[in-house]
Amino acid sequence: MEKELIGKVALVTGGTKGIGKAIANRLSEAGAIVVVTARSRPAKEQTKHHFIAADLTIANDTDTVVREVNEKFGTIDILVNNMGGSTSPSGGFAALTDEHWENDLQLNLQAAVRIDRSILPQMAEKKSGVIIHISSVTGTLPVYQSLGGYAVAKAALNNYSKSLSKEFSPQGIRVATVSPGMVKTDTMDAYLQSLAETSGSSVEQVTQNLMDSLGGIPMGRMAVPEEIAELVGFLVSPKASYITGVNYIIDGGSNPSL
Ligand SMILES: NC(=O)c1ccc[n+]([C@@H]2O[C@H](COP(=O)([O-])OP(=O)(O)OC[C@H]3O[C@@H](n4cnc5c(N)ncnc54)[C@H](OP(=O)(O)O)[C@@H]3O)[C@@H](O)[C@H]2O)c1
């Protein structure tokens, strides 16, 4: 792999598991200094990156992370807002309380807004930087049965990311969104397992149901995290120097709209 990110400092939120871990590995292979955050410290053998423990749904933790990266490694060139997800129950509208909505919005929208707010001034001063928001295909293709609040939060993230690109691209900062479809991570496996237990169906059946609710996946399978990481690796590289303000859907072809 070309070492096109040598000298760059990259922060990947939620970079200890799943898609975030694959992104952190990909950026590191391209030569970047990579810092990852999560609430729980991974075992030493599970990450080769610099790690900072933080709960990014808490404002103070966000500032601490940015300060620590700046002190140890200098200003941040690449920010991948990957952390996100949902612990809300399935069952559609009636199953969601105010708390579920608030959690979904905190995890998938507000945590990213806060960390962007902390980092944008240093990117603006340098007149360069790249911010990637990891959204979801559900941001444009809602799956109300199981992912209501999450899908709405990701839709808001898409809108916010576009608006941020309009404001900051003139200052040399590129902002883009990556929206995966179903990706085979441990969290996805656990989610499918819990859906199977709630519905009394097999994991294979609930997997198929979820794929069907997206209108089917023409590729016939979920993505692996490395496939999402490859797209992010390209987007943050100098090769993507004219790319900003876009939302890349990477879903094996399931989204039916143009
Ligand atoms: N997997 C999919 O099929 C899929 C599809 C579309 C979009 N996405 C999106 O892709 C992103 C990554 O998903 P994933 O499935 O790879 O997730 P994952 O495997 O569950 O990993 C989530 C990461 O975020 C960290 N994290 C969770 N809550 C946090 C918090 N409050 N503060 C700081 N860190 C926190 C986790 O570590 P700790 O638990 O130790 O904090 C972990 O490192 C998310 O934005 C998700 O919405 C995933």
Ligand as a Chemical Component Dictionary entry (heavy atoms), coordinates in Angstrom:
data_LIG
# 
_chem_comp.id                   LIG 
_chem_comp.type                 NON-POLYMER 
_chem_comp.pdbx_formal_charge   0 
_chem_comp.three_letter_code    LIG 
# 
loop_
_chem_comp_atom.comp_id 
_chem_comp_atom.atom_id 
_chem_comp_atom.alt_atom_id 
_chem_comp_atom.type_symbol 
_chem_comp_atom.charge 
_chem_comp_atom.model_Cartn_x 
_chem_comp_atom.model_Cartn_y 
_chem_comp_atom.model_Cartn_z 
_chem_comp_atom.pdbx_ordinal 
LIG N1  N1  N 0  -22.319 -2.829 11.633 1  
LIG C1  C1  C 0  -23.183 -2.404 10.738 2  
LIG O1  O1  O 0  -23.871 -3.196 10.065 3  
LIG C2  C2  C 0  -23.343 -0.943 10.455 4  
LIG C3  C3  C 0  -24.163 -0.581 9.366  5  
LIG C4  C4  C 0  -24.311 0.760  9.076  6  
LIG C5  C5  C 0  -23.680 1.715  9.841  7  
LIG N2  N2  N 1  -22.904 1.333  10.888 8  
LIG C6  C6  C 0  -22.270 2.393  11.658 9  
LIG O2  O2  O 0  -20.882 2.152  11.674 10 
LIG C7  C7  C 0  -20.329 2.640  12.907 11 
LIG C8  C8  C 0  -19.556 1.521  13.587 12 
LIG O3  O3  O 0  -20.433 0.416  13.773 13 
LIG P1  P1  P 0  -19.890 -0.999 14.267 14 
LIG O4  O4  O 0  -20.978 -1.962 13.997 15 
LIG O5  O5  O -1 -18.530 -1.234 13.734 16 
LIG O6  O6  O 0  -19.822 -0.717 15.835 17 
LIG P2  P2  P 0  -19.194 -1.604 17.032 18 
LIG O7  O7  O 0  -18.533 -2.819 16.495 19 
LIG O8  O8  O 0  -20.290 -1.748 18.018 20 
LIG O9  O9  O 0  -18.088 -0.647 17.623 21 
LIG C9  C9  C 0  -18.481 0.565  18.223 22 
LIG C10 C10 C 0  -17.248 1.279  18.722 23 
LIG O10 O10 O 0  -17.657 2.498  19.343 24 
LIG C11 C11 C 0  -17.251 2.478  20.728 25 
LIG N3  N3  N 0  -18.285 3.182  21.483 26 
LIG C12 C12 C 0  -19.578 2.812  21.656 27 
LIG N4  N4  N 0  -20.213 3.716  22.420 28 
LIG C13 C13 C 0  -19.299 4.660  22.752 29 
LIG C14 C14 C 0  -19.334 5.845  23.533 30 
LIG N5  N5  N 0  -20.453 6.258  24.151 31 
LIG N6  N6  N 0  -18.199 6.598  23.639 32 
LIG C15 C15 C 0  -17.068 6.200  23.015 33 
LIG N7  N7  N 0  -16.972 5.093  22.275 34 
LIG C16 C16 C 0  -18.078 4.336  22.153 35 
LIG C17 C17 C 0  -17.106 1.002  21.061 36 
LIG O11 O11 O 0  -16.219 0.729  22.134 37 
LIG P3  P3  P 0  -16.765 0.692  23.679 38 
LIG O12 O12 O 0  -17.995 -0.157 23.667 39 
LIG O13 O13 O 0  -15.628 0.123  24.458 40 
LIG O14 O14 O 0  -17.054 2.093  24.044 41 
LIG C18 C18 C 0  -16.493 0.490  19.765 42 
LIG O15 O15 O 0  -15.127 0.814  19.684 43 
LIG C19 C19 C 0  -21.502 3.164  13.717 44 
LIG O16 O16 O 0  -21.634 4.549  13.529 45 
LIG C20 C20 C 0  -22.688 2.440  13.123 46 
LIG O17 O17 O 0  -23.877 3.143  13.303 47 
LIG C21 C21 C 0  -22.716 0.024  11.221 48 
# 
loop_
_chem_comp_bond.comp_id 
_chem_comp_bond.atom_id_1 
_chem_comp_bond.atom_id_2 
_chem_comp_bond.value_order 
_chem_comp_bond.pdbx_ordinal 
LIG N1  C1  SING 1  
LIG C1  O1  DOUB 2  
LIG C1  C2  SING 3  
LIG C2  C3  SING 4  
LIG C2  C21 DOUB 5  
LIG C3  C4  DOUB 6  
LIG C4  C5  SING 7  
LIG C5  N2  DOUB 8  
LIG N2  C6  SING 9  
LIG N2  C21 SING 10 
LIG C6  O2  SING 11 
LIG C6  C20 SING 12 
LIG O2  C7  SING 13 
LIG C7  C8  SING 14 
LIG C7  C19 SING 15 
LIG C8  O3  SING 16 
LIG O3  P1  SING 17 
LIG P1  O4  DOUB 18 
LIG P1  O5  SING 19 
LIG P1  O6  SING 20 
LIG O6  P2  SING 21 
LIG P2  O7  DOUB 22 
LIG P2  O8  SING 23 
LIG P2  O9  SING 24 
LIG O9  C9  SING 25 
LIG C9  C10 SING 26 
LIG C10 O10 SING 27 
LIG C10 C18 SING 28 
LIG O10 C11 SING 29 
LIG C11 N3  SING 30 
LIG C11 C17 SING 31 
LIG N3  C12 SING 32 
LIG N3  C16 SING 33 
LIG C12 N4  DOUB 34 
LIG N4  C13 SING 35 
LIG C13 C14 SING 36 
LIG C13 C16 DOUB 37 
LIG C14 N5  SING 38 
LIG C14 N6  DOUB 39 
LIG N6  C15 SING 40 
LIG C15 N7  DOUB 41 
LIG N7  C16 SING 42 
LIG C17 O11 SING 43 
LIG C17 C18 SING 44 
LIG O11 P3  SING 45 
LIG P3  O12 DOUB 46 
LIG P3  O13 SING 47 
LIG P3  O14 SING 48 
LIG C18 O15 SING 49 
LIG C19 O16 SING 50 
LIG C19 C20 SING 51 
LIG C20 O17 SING 52 
# 
